Amino acid sequence: MKKSIRVVLLFTALIVGLVTAFPKAALANSNRDFVEFLIGDRTKDTRKWGHVSLRVNSGGKDLIFDFGRYGRMWGKRDASEGEPILRVWNSGSYSTYRNLHSKDGGTTRAFRFASAPDRSRRILQYLNAMTNGAAVQLKNKSFTAYIANYKNFHAVEVKCTTVSIDAFHQGFPEYNLHQMSYSTARDLEFYLRGAAQGSGGFISDERVWPRIWWPLDLMALLDEQYVPSGLVQARPL
């Protein structure tokens, strides 16, 4: 009898240990439809504007859509405007993407929404329209970078955050992720804040922008409104 009890306890401990050791792997490899915002905070030297990508897992594909300043730039200080480069990371490239952003320092977090095939399809249609027939800027084993069929990059109005939110809204129109009360460019350095206020519809009387464009503002909104409600599952990248 005692031996049987010991076997049961050992088996239970083994199961608990496995669940504790591999929660992230189980989450990352889920076959259910989900959509994730991958949000990196600001790091002074390597990622001073922060970054947002959108990950869509549906129909056996796991893709990351990564819009950013990856092409020819111009405008103020040759950095405020540029080519609309959209990187589409292939299925199976999640670890490569994660390792790349880990090298940037700071913290990148994933905010996961449970999706459904129809929601995911609308998001993918929106993003695929940006790449259909588009010129390829760069292609490697991890991703293809397109000069997208889209508006040119703009440091405030058309950037990683706004493109990710706009795509997300195609599948989740009921979620309001452009709440002006959060659009304050929190933790942005003084001189960068001044430059941003000069281009991008800054409402001086209310001290906000009409849309969320700053990655840390989106992170704050998700953390404060959607994570506590259980609509979003948050974790380190």
Secondary structure, 3 states (H helix, E strand, C coil): CHHHHHHHHHHHHHHHHHHHHCHHHHHHCCCCCEEEEEEECCECCCECCCEEEEEEEECCEEEEEEEECCCCEECHHHCCEECCEEEEECCCCHHHHHHHHHCCCCCEEEEEEECCHHHHHHHHHHHHCCCCCCEEEEECCCEEEEECCCCCEECCCECHHHHHHHHHHHHCCCCCCCCHHHCCCCCCCHHHHHHHHCCCCCECCCCECCCCCCHHHHHHHHHHHHCCCCCCEEEEC
